[in-house]
Amino acid sequence: MKRTALIAAIALLFVQQAVASPWLKEIAAAQKKAKEKNQLIFVDLFADWCGWCHKFEQEVIPSEAFQNATDKMVLLRLNTEDGKDGTKLSHDYGINSLPTFVVLNSDLLIAGVLKGYSPPKEFALSLQDTEGKYKDFMKRVSDEPSIAKDYVKRLALAKEFESRAGYPQSEARLRKLIAESAVPVGVRDDAYIELAMTQMLQKKFDDARKTIAKFQTVQTKGDAYERSRLLTGDIYLQSGNAMGALAEYRAFRTKFPNSQYNRNLDMMIAQLERQLGAPRR
């Protein structure tokens, strides 16, 4: 009888191991596994209160379509309200709605983002499309030497790195563009603005201010110049200086009364005035 019970317990242990969840719960563990296997990381971001997240877990994850689509991916599931990896990742990547699914490479560069619930087959197709776009992006990165003189494409690639949270990679490319004398003025101006934005997103606020100050020594008019002035206010805001941001936005509206950006700026100024209890001007 004891022998039978022991055999049953061992069998149960093997079954439990066989059906053990493939989902990891820590970014570091997922990143390590992705590097070892040269795979992408599929991140399911959820919260306990999110009904559509539970529906996805119950209906999509067990499906054959989902299993096949993620067969060669590392699976990571994070609660956005855990105060740890889930909270940090959702903040770092600007996740503001659930469910959201992020596909990352082993260096945590964004390969793609999928938002909202979709039925199994539809979701699998969207995921495959996301992978295809990422592979196209990586091919363009590998072919980068061939576009050395195509400054528009180089700027676009730098912007795409920024959109994929590859800020150091974006910054390096933008620095090269602003340093080369052959770069057209329009591309150069955009590169300055993008560089300052990339630095701001990395919370390198002093570097961002220096980039704008340098830009304003080579350009004193036009759309890019206006955007640089607005970005100065944004940097104040992101660094926690709401009063400095309000002063900069007000100064912009005075200097550029006919700017196309004033409609949105008026709303921002009104919001800051309410927040700070500042008198309206």
Buried (B, 14 or more C-beta within 10 A) or exposed (E): EEEEEEEEEEEEEEEEEEEEEEBBBEBEEBBBBBEEEEBBBBBBBBBEEBEEBBEBBEBBBEBEBBBEBBEEBBBBBBBBBBEEBBBBBBEEBEBEEBBBBBBBBBEBBBBBBBBEBBEBBEBBEBBEEBBEEBEEBEEBEEEEEEBEEEBEBBBBBBBBBBEBBBBEBBBEBBBBBBEBEEBEEBBBBBBBBBBBBBBBBBEBBEBBBEBBEEBBEEBEEEBBBBBBBBBBBBBBBBBEBBEBBBBBBBEBBEEBEEBEBBEEBEEBBEEBBEEEEBEEE
